[in-house]
Amino acid sequence: MEYSVTFIESVKRTASAVSYRFSRPAGFTFRAGQYVIVDLGAGLVHPLSLSEAPAERDFLEFTKRLTGSPFCDKLQGLAAGEVFKVKGPSGHFTLDGSEKSLVLLAGGIGITPIRSILKSLTGQTARPAQTILIYGNLHAADIAFREELEGLGLPGYRLVHVLADPQGVAGSYRGYITDEIIAAVVADLEGATCMVSGPPVMVAAMQKNLAGLGVAPGQIRTDIFMGYE
Ligand SMILES: Cc1cc2nc3c(=O)[nH]c(=O)nc-3n(C[C@H](O)[C@H](O)[C@H](O)COP(=O)(O)OP(=O)(O)OC[C@H]3O[C@@H](n4cnc5c(N)ncnc54)[C@H](O)[C@@H]3O)c2cc1C
């Protein structure tokens, strides 16, 4: 379905990640982890994950990494009340209720669908017994939704930061997310559902890491942010 929506406001998450909030069309429903195709006109079209949870608020929101592209320029120039189009929702990077234990691996802006999924779990009684988020970024300043994710208050939840920057933050691992880090953080991968979201290179590396740790392809769900290197 295609909808005309109205831009409401933007919220800066980090120096290079901004959330854009817009009106929720009547009857629009989606599942945490899904995305919409955002059409700003003049051929400026991109798929973007919805970063809020379905029942969280009465508006919709996506969060874009700013790259200086024409699409980003247009987004940054939006004024409240301007209209653009979204198509969707689409995507299968979602929960189906069968997850006993959840391992979430996010690379940078790949956190957006995972934030939605985590927020949706906070309101539910039927949820995985254990939810571990391993969140990779270059620097502490790049951690989008940091405060929220660190204070989620979800039973059985643990967040581990992995930062390329040697400075790190409390309890963080250094470098990129490796198989050693996953093995050190997740005591038991057997039967776990692993969800990976990020740029193509990151997702491919995580698939390799998980395979090396004995995780079967059927246990892995991916959201590949095509368009980033
Ligand atoms: C399912 C899905 C969900 C996604 N969710 C999100 C999300 O929540 N947040 C988010 O930020 N992104 C998300 N993405 C990625 C998003 O759709 C864009 O592809 C990405 O943000 C890059 O868009 P851009 O406008 O910044 O750059 P673009 O202008 O589209 O450029 C993308 C890349 O192509 C290069 N490029 C552009 N034009 C040219 C050219 N003429 N010649 C050579 N190279 C060129 C750029 O240097 C850059 O590396 C998602 C992607 C998918 C598939």
The ligand as an SDF file (V2000), in Angstrom:
LIG
                    3D

 53 58  0  0  0  0  0  0  0  0999 V2000
   15.5650   -3.2580    4.0640 C   0  0  0  0  0  0  0  0  0  0  0  0
   16.4550   -2.0400    4.2170 C   0  0  0  0  0  0  0  0  0  0  0  0
   16.3170   -1.2410    5.3470 C   0  0  0  0  0  0  0  0  0  0  0  0
   17.1290   -0.1130    5.4980 C   0  0  0  0  0  0  0  0  0  0  0  0
   16.9830    0.6600    6.6210 N   0  0  0  0  0  0  0  0  0  0  0  0
   17.7790    1.7280    6.7940 C   0  0  0  0  0  0  0  0  0  0  0  0
   17.6620    2.5310    7.9840 C   0  0  0  0  0  0  0  0  0  0  0  0
   16.8440    2.2760    8.8760 O   0  0  0  0  0  0  0  0  0  0  0  0
   18.5000    3.6110    8.0840 N   0  0  0  0  0  0  0  0  0  0  0  0
   19.4130    3.9270    7.1280 C   0  0  0  0  0  0  0  0  0  0  0  0
   20.1340    4.9200    7.2910 O   0  0  0  0  0  0  0  0  0  0  0  0
   19.5430    3.1830    5.9910 N   0  0  0  0  0  0  0  0  0  0  0  0
   18.7500    2.0990    5.8120 C   0  0  0  0  0  0  0  0  0  0  0  0
   18.8710    1.3560    4.6570 N   0  0  0  0  0  0  0  0  0  0  0  0
   19.8120    1.8110    3.5990 C   0  0  0  0  0  0  0  0  0  0  0  0
   19.1460    2.9160    2.7970 C   0  0  0  0  0  0  0  0  0  0  0  0
   18.0510    2.4240    2.0500 O   0  0  0  0  0  0  0  0  0  0  0  0
   20.1170    3.5900    1.8010 C   0  0  0  0  0  0  0  0  0  0  0  0
   20.5420    2.6950    0.8270 O   0  0  0  0  0  0  0  0  0  0  0  0
   21.3160    4.1220    2.5020 C   0  0  0  0  0  0  0  0  0  0  0  0
   20.8450    4.8960    3.5950 O   0  0  0  0  0  0  0  0  0  0  0  0
   22.1940    4.9860    1.5960 C   0  0  0  0  0  0  0  0  0  0  0  0
   21.4110    6.0530    1.1240 O   0  0  0  0  0  0  0  0  0  0  0  0
   22.0480    7.5130    0.9110 P   0  0  0  0  0  0  0  0  0  0  0  0
   20.9560    8.3900    0.4000 O   0  0  0  0  0  0  0  0  0  0  0  0
   22.6930    7.9450    2.1780 O   0  0  0  0  0  0  0  0  0  0  0  0
   23.1680    7.2910   -0.1420 O   0  0  0  0  0  0  0  0  0  0  0  0
   23.0210    7.0850   -1.7140 P   0  0  0  0  0  0  0  0  0  0  0  0
   23.0440    8.3810   -2.4140 O   0  0  0  0  0  0  0  0  0  0  0  0
   21.8940    6.1850   -2.0340 O   0  0  0  0  0  0  0  0  0  0  0  0
   24.3690    6.3580   -1.9620 O   0  0  0  0  0  0  0  0  0  0  0  0
   24.5620    4.9860   -1.5680 C   0  0  0  0  0  0  0  0  0  0  0  0
   25.9810    4.5650   -1.9270 C   0  0  0  0  0  0  0  0  0  0  0  0
   26.1420    4.6340   -3.3170 O   0  0  0  0  0  0  0  0  0  0  0  0
   27.1560    5.5470   -3.6370 C   0  0  0  0  0  0  0  0  0  0  0  0
   26.6810    6.3030   -4.7880 N   0  0  0  0  0  0  0  0  0  0  0  0
   25.5910    7.1010   -4.8530 C   0  0  0  0  0  0  0  0  0  0  0  0
   25.4610    7.6060   -6.0650 N   0  0  0  0  0  0  0  0  0  0  0  0
   26.4840    7.1280   -6.7780 C   0  0  0  0  0  0  0  0  0  0  0  0
   26.8990    7.2930   -8.1210 C   0  0  0  0  0  0  0  0  0  0  0  0
   26.2370    8.0580   -8.9840 N   0  0  0  0  0  0  0  0  0  0  0  0
   28.0090    6.6340   -8.5270 N   0  0  0  0  0  0  0  0  0  0  0  0
   28.7020    5.8460   -7.6840 C   0  0  0  0  0  0  0  0  0  0  0  0
   28.3520    5.6550   -6.4080 N   0  0  0  0  0  0  0  0  0  0  0  0
   27.2760    6.2860   -5.9740 C   0  0  0  0  0  0  0  0  0  0  0  0
   27.3550    6.4210   -2.4230 C   0  0  0  0  0  0  0  0  0  0  0  0
   28.6820    6.8950   -2.3010 O   0  0  0  0  0  0  0  0  0  0  0  0
   27.0360    5.4550   -1.3030 C   0  0  0  0  0  0  0  0  0  0  0  0
   28.1420    4.6800   -0.9750 O   0  0  0  0  0  0  0  0  0  0  0  0
   18.0770    0.2280    4.4920 C   0  0  0  0  0  0  0  0  0  0  0  0
   18.2070   -0.5840    3.3570 C   0  0  0  0  0  0  0  0  0  0  0  0
   17.4020   -1.7010    3.2180 C   0  0  0  0  0  0  0  0  0  0  0  0
   17.5620   -2.5500    1.9770 C   0  0  0  0  0  0  0  0  0  0  0  0
  1  2  1  0
  2  3  1  0
  2 52  2  0
  3  4  2  0
  4  5  1  0
  4 50  1  0
  5  6  2  0
  6  7  1  0
  6 13  1  0
  7  8  2  0
  7  9  1  0
  9 10  1  0
 10 11  2  0
 10 12  1  0
 12 13  2  0
 13 14  1  0
 14 15  1  0
 14 50  1  0
 15 16  1  0
 16 17  1  0
 16 18  1  0
 18 19  1  0
 18 20  1  0
 20 21  1  0
 20 22  1  0
 22 23  1  0
 23 24  1  0
 24 25  2  0
 24 26  1  0
 24 27  1  0
 27 28  1  0
 28 29  2  0
 28 30  1  0
 28 31  1  0
 31 32  1  0
 32 33  1  0
 33 34  1  0
 33 48  1  0
 34 35  1  0
 35 36  1  0
 35 46  1  0
 36 37  1  0
 36 45  1  0
 37 38  2  0
 38 39  1  0
 39 40  1  0
 39 45  2  0
 40 41  1  0
 40 42  2  0
 42 43  1  0
 43 44  2  0
 44 45  1  0
 46 47  1  0
 46 48  1  0
 48 49  1  0
 50 51  2  0
 51 52  1  0
 52 53  1  0
M  END
$$$$
